Amino acid sequence: MPSPEALFTLDYFIDSPAPFYKFSQNFDLEKYNATPTHYFVKLLQDKGQLWKNMTQNIDNLEEKTGIDMSAVV
């Protein structure tokens, strides 16, 4: 691997997906909880003030709040 960051790049993944899959097996998404900011975004959606939520969304914390995922980019 050329650098630790390469694990998260598409080019490296396309050439060598195995390291990412090995890493992701140890990534327990269930142990993380949504933050107050995630719930604030949900509140904006509930009040009709959110059009889209731009996020990296690698942890599914938006989904844990009940945000309508069709608004997540």
Secondary structure, 3 states (H helix, E strand, C coil): CCCHHHHHCHHHHHHCCHHHHHHHHCCCHHHCCCCHHHHHHHHHHHCCCCCCECCCCCCCHHHHHCCCHHHEC
